[in-house]
Amino acid sequence: MIRARQLLTGQEVEWQGETEAIWVDVQAPTEADLARLRSAFALNPLALEDVLEAGHWSRAEVYPEHAFITLRSFARPETAEEFTERLSMFVFPQAAVTVSMNGTRALNSVWGLANGRETVNSAQEVTYELLDHTADTFFTVADTLEAQSDALEERVFQASHDNPVPDVFELKHLIGQARRLATDAREANALLARHASGAPADLVRYRDAQDSFTRAVSRLESLREGLTSLLDLHLNLQSQRMNEVMRTLTAVSVVFLPLTFLAGVWGMNFEFMPELKSPLGYALAWACFAGIGGALALYFKRRGWW
């Protein structure tokens, strides 16, 4: 499918092969669509090969014919799923050509934004808006991942038998993928900003988009470091809880240690043991057990060991 929009007016029109003041968008290109594009625009074969290669990473290059950039981002950033989408852009001095499989989140936003808008009236401005909206998807992903990280943090501090470690590693995997995609997009944007031709204002826009990608990468890195600290905190809390259990068990053992000693002494089969012949011996034994045990328990309680 091929659609076009005039850059000066923002009006969507049927493309008749124009190559100036036009934004041509191609989705799920067929051989006929590619033939029409090649007949109208001088598309570099290496760039076109990158567009048609499935799963290609984000990259940019400035060819003699045009500037080229392809960006991979998340298809559903609000859910932080692993599904990705890719948008490729051919930037000519007076025209922009975008190619994707089924459109992207950024493309759909900018296509509607350019409807009658005077601030999107050049190929460089279209490119900047697409870059900026793509960067916004990574901020959306960061917001989603941050909410999941906060939920995991609450689970870590809850005194329950729920083990959050598998979810922590799964979330780290998602953050790592988001960080890689954002880093690749940032490097591609940096290359475009460094070598693309255009007015100084256009280059400033590219650097602004690069700053957005950089901030997104920094935020994702902070989330990843926070998850690492959260995992260490969980392990420390588990050790602390285990120490508390061991301290309680040790206190109980200490309470019964003298009682066991007395029971062993009075259980010896010697003939001359005054306590065995005393009519109050049994009561005296229980009084000793209760007194010693109670005194130790009270001492441990006051010290906070029980």
WORAGI-V155996 format. One line per field, one symbol per residue. phi: phi as a letter, one per 30 degrees, with the letter a starting at -180 (. if undefined). A space follows every 50 residues. Layout:
phi = ???
This chain:
phi = .bbbbdddciddbddcjdbbhbcccbbhdcdddddddddccddddddddd ddddidddabaccedacbbbbcbddbddchdddbbbbcbcccebabbcba dbibdddddddddddicddcbbdddddddddddddddddddddddddddd dddddddddbddcdeeddddddddddddddddddddddddddddcdclde dddddddddddddddddddddddddddddddddddddddddddddddddd ddddddddddddddddcdcddcbeddcddcdddddddddddddddddddd dddicb
